[in-house]
Amino acid sequence: MAKKFDVKALNSIFEDVLEKMESSKQDIFVISEKSRQSYEDMKDELEDVRTNITRVIKTGDSLEEKTRAARRRLAEVSQSFNSFSESQVRQAYEQANELQVQLSVNRSEEKQYRQKRDRLQRRLQALLQTIERAEHLVNRLNITINYLGSDHHEIGEAVDSVKLKQDYSLRIIEAQEEERKRLSREIHDGPAQMMANVLLRSDLIERTYREKGPEPAFKEISSLKEMVRDALTEVRRIIYDLRPMALDDLGLVPTLKKYLETIEDYNQGTRLLFHTSGKEVRLPGNYETSIFRLVQEAVSNAIRHGKASSIEVKVEWLKDHVTLVVKDNGSGFDQSIVKNQSFGLIGMKERIDLVDGDFYINSSLGNGTVLMFQIPLKTDG
């Protein structure tokens, strides 16, 4: 007789594995952060070495010119030995010899700096690879931990789940991790770098004030204000991409209009048109968010995958439902091949089901794509 399957014991093993994976993820994260700090410190050191190389080369060029002049002087003294005193001869010889020694030391110093620069560049490359591998490992661990930890506490439920649902769940988690990674890089490369520059510029203003007085310092402050303003704009853009606050304050239509204008600004060469008809009504927050995300995903796909140069978004408010149409002139796709394999389209279908709506697609290769969403009206009132 077969032994009864011990689900609790297996769940305990799962939890232990997840705990160890989480601990390993933290260790890798610490390694990544330390490597990143070493990378930044080494970049500064490399910049100093490059500055020193430039300085040594300039000094060497000057010494070489002086050495050539001293040699000419020594040759002149040697050819007309009787015309110069003993002290003049000795001085010409000692000067030429001293400059030659200085030039030799200079060339040795330049060689050492160049070797140090090459070592630093190799170490920077190795550190960068370590950071990238660590990020990749953390990303994969996050995906695995989230997948094993979410909705899979009971093994019986996991066994009974359908393979398509498993694949879709994995892809959702992977997309979330990629979005977190993208957002992290956007903040690091955008506002974080800008604020670091603001800090450096504030130090410069202090030094300028001490050395040159208030007027040049005030000019630097004006420049600093522009940097802070740019940083604020970038932060607002990132927040807007996450969730536009205007959606709660102004409603769907103004938010969509503003979003499409922003996308057009960030994608030069792509024209976005927006039309609305009928009387707009306020919908429950989850409905308005779902509609906004549907348009956002459709426009993003048209630009990223369809390479569209023209995108038209229409919103029609009717008595009992709202209709949205997103039409583009992009490359299109074969519906029989892509429809059941596209993560974006599956996501749209899942989202439209949450608001009891309908979703229609019309696309073919080379003829662009038309997406239509119909959502029943359920007002807050």
C-alpha positions as CSV (number, residue, x, y, z in Angstrom):
1,M,0.0,0.0,0.0
2,A,1.4,3.4,-1.0
3,K,2.3,5.8,1.7
4,K,0.2,8.9,2.2
5,F,1.7,12.0,0.6
6,D,2.9,14.3,3.4
7,V,2.0,17.8,2.1
8,K,2.9,19.5,5.3
9,A,6.5,18.1,5.3
10,L,6.8,19.1,1.6
11,N,5.6,22.6,2.5
12,S,8.1,22.8,5.3
13,I,10.9,21.9,2.8
14,F,9.6,24.5,0.4
15,E,9.7,27.2,3.1
16,D,13.3,26.2,4.1
17,V,14.4,26.4,0.4
18,L,12.7,29.8,0.0
19,E,14.4,31.0,3.2
20,K,17.8,29.9,2.0
21,M,17.2,31.4,-1.5
22,E,16.2,34.7,0.2
23,S,19.4,34.7,2.3
24,S,21.5,33.9,-0.8
25,K,19.8,36.7,-2.7
26,Q,20.8,39.2,0.1
27,D,24.4,37.9,0.0
28,I,24.5,38.4,-3.7
29,F,23.0,41.9,-3.3
30,V,25.6,42.8,-0.8
31,I,28.4,41.6,-3.2
32,S,26.8,43.6,-6.0
33,E,26.6,46.8,-3.9
34,K,30.2,46.5,-2.7
35,S,31.3,45.8,-6.3
36,R,29.4,48.8,-7.5
37,Q,31.0,51.0,-4.8
38,S,34.5,49.6,-5.7
39,Y,33.6,50.3,-9.4
40,E,32.7,54.0,-8.6
41,D,35.9,54.4,-6.5
42,M,38.0,52.8,-9.2
43,K,36.5,55.1,-11.8
44,D,37.5,58.1,-9.8
45,E,41.0,56.6,-9.3
46,L,41.2,56.0,-13.1
47,E,40.2,59.6,-13.8
48,D,43.0,60.8,-11.5
49,V,45.5,58.5,-13.2
50,R,44.5,59.9,-16.6
51,T,44.9,63.4,-15.3
52,N,48.3,62.6,-14.0
53,I,49.3,61.0,-17.4
54,T,48.3,64.2,-19.1
55,R,50.3,66.2,-16.6
56,V,53.4,64.0,-17.0
57,I,53.2,64.1,-20.8
58,K,53.1,67.9,-20.8
59,T,56.0,68.0,-18.3
60,G,57.9,65.5,-20.4
61,D,57.4,67.5,-23.6
62,S,58.7,70.6,-21.8
63,L,61.7,68.6,-20.4
64,E,62.4,67.1,-23.8
65,E,62.5,70.6,-25.4
66,K,64.8,71.9,-22.6
67,T,67.0,68.8,-22.9
68,R,67.5,69.4,-26.6
69,A,68.4,73.0,-26.0
70,A,70.9,71.9,-23.2
71,R,72.5,69.4,-25.6
72,R,72.9,72.0,-28.3
73,R,74.5,74.3,-25.7
74,L,76.8,71.5,-24.6
75,A,77.8,70.7,-28.2
76,E,78.5,74.4,-28.8
77,V,80.7,74.5,-25.7
78,S,82.5,71.3,-26.7
79,Q,83.2,72.6,-30.2
80,S,84.6,75.9,-28.9
81,F,86.1,74.6,-25.7
82,N,88.8,77.3,-25.5
83,S,86.3,80.1,-25.8
84,F,84.5,79.2,-22.5
85,S,85.6,79.1,-18.9
86,E,85.8,75.9,-16.9
87,S,82.8,76.9,-14.9
88,Q,80.7,77.5,-18.0
89,V,81.7,74.1,-19.4
90,R,80.9,72.4,-16.1
91,Q,77.6,74.3,-15.9
92,A,76.6,73.3,-19.5
93,Y,77.5,69.6,-18.8
94,E,75.7,69.5,-15.4
95,Q,72.5,71.2,-16.8
96,A,72.4,68.8,-19.7
97,N,72.9,65.8,-17.4
98,E,70.3,67.0,-14.9
99,L,67.7,67.5,-17.6
100,Q,68.5,64.1,-19.0
101,V,68.0,62.5,-15.6
102,Q,64.7,64.5,-15.1
103,L,63.5,63.4,-18.5
104,S,64.3,59.8,-17.7
105,V,62.5,60.0,-14.4
106,N,59.5,61.6,-16.2
107,R,59.4,58.8,-18.8
108,S,59.6,56.2,-16.1
109,E,56.7,57.9,-14.2
110,E,54.6,58.1,-17.4
111,K,55.2,54.4,-18.0
112,Q,54.1,53.6,-14.5
113,Y,50.9,55.7,-14.8
114,R,50.1,54.0,-18.1
115,Q,50.6,50.5,-16.6
116,K,48.4,51.6,-13.7
117,R,45.7,52.9,-16.1
118,D,45.7,49.6,-18.0
119,R,45.4,47.6,-14.8
120,L,42.5,49.8,-13.6
121,Q,40.7,49.4,-16.9
122,R,41.0,45.6,-16.7
123,R,39.8,45.6,-13.1
124,L,36.9,47.9,-14.0
125,Q,35.8,45.6,-16.8
126,A,36.0,42.6,-14.4
127,L,34.0,44.5,-11.8
128,L,31.4,45.5,-14.3
129,Q,31.0,41.8,-15.3
130,T,30.7,40.8,-11.7
131,I,28.0,43.5,-11.1
132,E,26.0,42.4,-14.2
133,R,26.2,38.7,-13.2
134,A,25.1,39.6,-9.6
135,E,22.2,41.6,-10.9
136,H,21.2,38.7,-13.2
137,L,21.4,36.2,-10.4
138,V,19.3,38.5,-8.1
139,N,16.8,39.0,-10.8
140,R,16.5,35.2,-11.5
141,L,16.3,34.5,-7.7
142,N,13.5,37.1,-7.3
143,I,11.5,35.5,-10.1
144,T,12.0,32.0,-8.6
145,I,11.2,33.2,-5.1
146,N,8.1,35.1,-6.1
147,Y,6.9,32.3,-8.2
148,L,7.4,29.6,-5.5
149,G,6.1,31.9,-2.8
150,S,3.0,33.3,-4.4
151,D,-0.1,31.1,-4.7
152,H,2.0,28.0,-4.2
153,H,1.9,27.4,-0.5
154,E,0.0,24.2,-0.9
155,I,1.6,21.6,-3.3
156,G,-1.8,20.2,-4.1
157,E,-2.9,23.5,-5.6
158,A,0.3,23.8,-7.6
159,V,-0.1,20.3,-9.0
160,D,-3.7,21.0,-10.1
161,S,-2.9,24.4,-11.8
162,V,-2.9,24.5,-15.5
163,K,0.4,24.8,-17.4
164,L,-0.8,27.9,-19.3
165,K,-1.6,29.6,-16.0
166,Q,1.8,28.7,-14.6
167,D,3.6,30.1,-17.7
168,Y,1.6,33.2,-17.6
169,S,2.2,33.7,-13.8
170,L,6.0,33.3,-14.4
171,R,5.9,35.8,-17.2
172,I,4.0,38.3,-15.1
173,I,6.5,38.0,-12.3
174,E,9.4,38.2,-14.8
175,A,7.9,41.3,-16.3
176,Q,7.5,42.8,-12.8
177,E,11.1,42.1,-12.0
178,E,12.2,43.6,-15.3
179,E,10.1,46.7,-14.6
180,R,11.6,47.0,-11.2
181,K,15.1,46.7,-12.7
182,R,14.2,49.3,-15.4
183,L,12.8,51.7,-12.8
184,S,15.9,51.2,-10.6
185,R,18.2,52.0,-13.5
186,E,16.1,55.0,-14.5
187,I,16.3,56.4,-11.0
188,H,20.0,55.6,-10.8
189,D,20.9,57.1,-14.3
190,G,18.4,60.0,-14.0
191,P,17.5,61.7,-10.7
192,A,20.2,60.0,-8.6
193,Q,23.0,61.2,-11.0
194,M,21.4,64.6,-11.2
195,M,21.3,65.0,-7.4
196,A,24.9,63.8,-7.2
197,N,25.8,66.5,-9.7
198,V,23.8,69.0,-7.6
199,L,26.0,68.0,-4.6
200,L,29.2,68.5,-6.6
201,R,27.9,71.8,-7.9
202,S,27.1,73.0,-4.4
203,D,30.7,72.4,-3.4
204,L,31.8,74.3,-6.4
205,I,29.6,77.2,-5.5
206,E,31.1,77.3,-2.0
207,R,34.6,77.4,-3.5
208,T,33.6,80.0,-6.1
209,Y,32.2,82.2,-3.3
210,R,35.4,81.9,-1.2
211,E,37.8,82.5,-4.1
212,K,35.9,84.8,-6.5
213,G,33.2,86.5,-4.5
214,P,29.4,86.5,-4.6
215,E,28.7,87.5,-8.2
216,P,30.2,84.4,-9.9
217,A,28.7,82.3,-7.1
218,F,25.2,83.6,-7.9
219,K,25.7,82.6,-11.6
220,E,26.6,79.1,-10.4
221,I,23.4,79.1,-8.2
222,S,21.3,79.9,-11.3
223,S,22.8,76.9,-13.1
224,L,22.2,74.8,-10.0
225,K,18.5,75.7,-10.0
226,E,18.2,74.5,-13.6
227,M,19.8,71.2,-12.6
228,V,17.3,70.8,-9.6
229,R,14.4,71.7,-11.9
230,D,15.5,69.1,-14.5
231,A,15.8,66.5,-11.7
232,L,12.3,67.3,-10.5
233,T,11.0,67.0,-14.0
234,E,12.6,63.6,-14.4
235,V,11.2,62.4,-11.0
236,R,7.7,63.5,-12.0
237,R,8.0,61.7,-15.4
238,I,9.0,58.5,-13.6
239,I,6.1,58.9,-11.1
240,Y,3.7,59.6,-14.0
241,D,4.8,56.4,-15.8
242,L,4.1,54.4,-12.6
243,R,0.6,55.9,-12.1
244,P,-0.5,59.3,-13.3
245,M,-1.9,61.3,-10.4
246,A,-4.1,63.2,-12.8
247,L,-6.2,60.0,-13.3
248,D,-7.6,60.5,-9.8
249,D,-7.9,64.3,-10.0
250,L,-9.0,65.0,-13.6
251,G,-10.4,61.8,-14.9
252,L,-9.7,59.5,-17.8
253,V,-9.8,61.7,-20.9
254,P,-7.5,64.5,-19.7
255,T,-5.0,62.0,-18.4
256,L,-5.0,60.0,-21.7
257,K,-4.5,63.2,-23.6
258,K,-1.6,64.3,-21.4
259,Y,-0.1,60.8,-21.6
260,L,-0.2,60.7,-25.4
261,E,1.3,64.1,-25.6
262,T,4.1,63.0,-23.3
263,I,4.7,59.8,-25.4
264,E,4.9,61.9,-28.6
265,D,7.5,64.2,-27.0
266,Y,9.6,61.2,-26.0
267,N,9.3,59.4,-29.4
268,Q,10.3,61.9,-32.1
269,G,9.0,60.8,-35.5
270,T,5.8,59.1,-34.1
271,R,2.6,61.1,-34.4
272,L,-0.2,60.4,-31.8
273,L,-3.8,61.5,-32.4
274,F,-6.5,61.5,-29.8
275,H,-10.2,61.9,-30.3
276,T,-13.1,61.6,-27.9
277,S,-16.9,61.8,-28.4
278,G,-19.8,61.7,-26.1
279,K,-20.1,62.8,-22.5
280,E,-17.4,61.5,-20.2
281,V,-18.5,60.1,-16.9
282,R,-16.3,59.2,-13.9
283,L,-15.9,55.5,-13.4
284,P,-14.7,53.5,-10.4
285,G,-11.0,53.8,-9.8
286,N,-10.1,50.3,-10.9
287,Y,-12.1,50.8,-14.2
288,E,-10.3,54.0,-15.1
289,T,-6.9,52.5,-14.2
290,S,-7.6,49.4,-16.3
291,I,-8.7,51.5,-19.3
292,F,-5.6,53.7,-19.0
293,R,-3.3,50.7,-18.8
294,L,-5.0,49.1,-21.8
295,V,-4.3,52.2,-23.9
296,Q,-0.8,52.4,-22.4
297,E,0.0,48.8,-23.4
298,A,-1.5,49.1,-26.9
299,V,0.5,52.3,-27.6
300,S,3.7,50.8,-26.2
301,N,3.3,47.7,-28.4
302,A,2.6,49.8,-31.5
303,I,5.8,51.8,-30.9
304,R,8.1,49.1,-29.6
305,H,7.0,46.1,-31.7
306,G,5.1,47.6,-34.6
307,K,7.5,50.5,-35.2
308,A,4.4,52.7,-36.0
309,S,4.9,56.3,-37.1
310,S,1.2,57.1,-36.6
311,I,-1.1,56.0,-33.8
312,E,-4.7,57.1,-33.4
313,V,-6.6,56.7,-30.1
314,K,-10.4,57.1,-30.1
315,V,-12.7,57.1,-27.0
316,E,-16.5,57.0,-27.6
317,W,-18.8,57.4,-24.6
318,L,-22.2,55.7,-25.1
319,K,-25.2,55.2,-22.9
320,D,-24.2,51.9,-21.4
321,H,-20.5,51.4,-22.4
322,V,-17.4,53.1,-23.5
323,T,-15.5,52.0,-26.6
324,L,-11.8,52.5,-27.1
325,V,-10.0,52.1,-30.5
326,V,-6.2,52.1,-30.9
327,K,-5.2,52.1,-34.5
328,D,-1.6,52.2,-35.8
329,N,0.2,52.0,-39.2
330,G,2.9,49.7,-37.9
331,S,4.2,46.3,-39.2
332,G,1.2,44.4,-37.9
333,F,1.3,40.6,-37.2
334,D,-0.1,37.3,-38.1
335,Q,-3.0,36.7,-35.6
336,S,-3.0,33.0,-36.1
337,I,0.7,32.8,-34.8
338,V,0.9,35.7,-32.4
339,K,-2.4,35.9,-30.7
340,N,-2.0,33.1,-28.2
341,Q,1.8,33.6,-27.7
342,S,2.0,37.4,-27.1
343,F,2.4,38.3,-23.4
344,G,1.1,41.8,-24.1
345,L,-2.1,40.6,-25.7
346,I,-2.7,38.0,-23.0
347,G,-2.2,40.7,-20.4
348,M,-4.8,42.9,-22.2
349,K,-7.3,40.0,-22.3
350,E,-6.8,39.4,-18.6
351,R,-7.2,43.1,-17.8
352,I,-10.4,43.5,-20.0
353,D,-11.9,40.4,-18.3
354,L,-11.5,42.1,-14.9
355,V,-13.8,44.9,-16.0
356,D,-16.3,42.5,-17.8
357,G,-15.4,44.0,-21.2
358,D,-14.8,42.7,-24.7
359,F,-11.6,42.8,-26.7
360,Y,-11.2,42.7,-30.5
361,I,-8.1,42.6,-32.7
362,N,-7.7,43.2,-36.4
363,S,-4.1,42.9,-37.7
364,S,-2.1,41.4,-40.5
365,L,1.5,41.6,-41.6
366,G,2.3,44.9,-43.2
367,N,-1.1,46.4,-42.6
368,G,-0.9,47.8,-39.1
369,T,-3.1,46.9,-36.1
370,V,-6.5,47.9,-34.8
371,L,-7.4,47.1,-31.2
372,M,-10.9,47.7,-29.9
373,F,-12.1,47.5,-26.2
374,Q,-15.7,47.8,-25.1
375,I,-16.2,48.3,-21.3
376,P,-19.6,48.5,-19.6
377,L,-20.2,51.8,-17.8
378,K,-20.3,51.5,-14.0
379,T,-20.2,54.9,-12.5
380,D,-19.3,55.7,-8.9
381,G,-22.7,57.3,-8.4
